Amino acid sequence: MTNIELSVVLDKALSLIADGSHAECRHLLEPLQTRFGHEAGYQNILAMALYRLNEHEAAAEHYLAAIKLDPMNATPYVGIGKCLIKNLQDEEA
């Protein structure tokens, strides 16, 4: 897959998230982990889908991977913060 093809896949994934099809987004992206796990955008979008599926620990792992790959992008920092808050709320319940 080229960068253009990756861009098309990520656009599709974002569209699925916008439509509320979080599980479908996950199923689209997870098989591509070995090919695109080195892409911050891939990690960030997969984390977004996992967060919306209430899989906060898995989402945090992907947000952290996105931060390591692109430390200047603020989006995954916000996402990992949201995951940590959710985990704290879950522990208190």
Secondary structure as UniProt FT lines:
FT   HELIX           3..18
FT   TURN            19..20
FT   HELIX           22..29
FT   HELIX           30..32
FT   HELIX           33..36
FT   TURN            37..38
FT   HELIX           40..52
FT   TURN            53..54
FT   HELIX           56..69
FT   TURN            71..72
FT   HELIX           75..92
//
